[in-house]
Amino acid sequence: MAGPKLTLPVALTVFPRDIPRLPRSWIEDTYSNLIHYGEADKGGHFAALDSPRSWSAKSAPACAPFVPDANARAQERTPVQAMVDTERSVRAGPGIG
């Protein structure tokens, strides 16, 4: 694919139902400073909504270089997981969940 080459740091996770699903060779050729490449087992274009836990688990390593103590916090809930859990509690109502 013709176009400019990007030199800024890029983190990318490919999801099975992404449209278009780009080959890794194209991604590596286009983004010369690819700091993270991941492949998720489920999800699509709206992966954060389709599969929030899968999305956060695959996306978190991309942020690790920019977050102090990221490795120590990797075992804890991610902000997205906390948000999803909060939303479920709100929907369930008081005293449930």
C-alpha positions in Angstrom: 0.0 0.0 0.0 1.5 3.3 -1.0 1.6 6.2 1.4 3.9 8.0 3.8 5.9 6.0 6.3 5.2 6.9 9.9 8.2 7.2 12.3 6.3 8.0 15.5 5.8 5.1 18.0 2.9 2.9 17.0 1.1 0.2 19.0 -1.3 -2.0 17.2 -3.5 -5.0 18.0 -5.2 -6.9 15.2 -8.7 -8.3 15.8 -10.1 -11.3 13.8 -13.2 -9.4 12.6 -11.3 -6.1 11.8 -12.2 -4.7 8.4 -9.8 -4.5 6.7 -7.6 -7.1 8.3 -4.1 -5.9 7.5 -1.2 -8.4 7.2 1.6 -8.0 9.7 4.2 -7.5 6.9 2.3 -4.4 5.7 2.0 -3.0 9.2 5.7 -3.5 9.9 6.6 -1.9 6.5 4.4 1.1 7.1 5.1 1.7 10.8 8.9 1.8 11.2 8.7 2.4 14.9 6.2 -0.4 15.8 6.6 -0.7 19.6 3.8 -3.3 20.1 2.0 -5.8 17.8 -0.7 -8.0 19.2 -3.3 -10.5 17.8 -6.5 -10.9 19.7 -8.6 -14.0 19.8 -11.9 -12.2 19.4 -13.4 -8.9 18.6 -13.7 -6.7 15.6 -13.8 -3.0 14.5 -15.4 -2.0 17.8 -13.4 -4.4 19.9 -13.5 -2.3 23.1 -17.3 -2.7 23.0 -17.5 -6.2 21.7 -14.9 -7.8 24.0 -13.7 -5.2 26.6 -11.6 -7.7 28.6 -9.9 -9.1 25.5 -9.3 -5.6 24.2 -7.9 -4.3 27.4 -5.7 -7.4 27.9 -4.2 -7.0 24.4 -4.0 -3.2 24.5 -2.4 -2.8 28.0 1.1 -3.9 27.0 1.2 -1.2 24.4 0.9 1.4 27.2 3.4 -0.2 29.5 6.4 1.8 28.3 4.6 5.1 29.1 3.1 4.2 32.5 5.3 4.0 35.6 5.1 0.7 37.4 3.0 -0.7 34.6 4.4 -4.2 35.1 3.4 -4.2 38.8 -0.1 -3.0 37.9 -0.5 -5.4 35.0 -1.9 -8.1 37.4 -4.6 -5.7 38.6 -7.8 -4.7 36.8 -7.2 -2.3 33.9 -9.1 1.0 33.8 -11.4 -0.5 31.1 -12.1 -3.5 33.2 -13.0 -1.3 36.2 -15.3 0.7 33.9 -17.0 -2.4 32.6 -17.5 -3.7 36.2 -18.9 -0.4 37.3 -21.3 -0.3 34.4 -22.5 -3.8 35.2 -23.0 -2.9 38.9 -25.1 0.2 37.9 -27.2 -1.9 35.5 -27.8 -4.6 38.1 -29.1 -2.1 40.6 -28.4 -1.5 44.3 -27.4 -4.5 46.4 -26.8 -6.8 43.4 -23.4 -7.4 41.9 
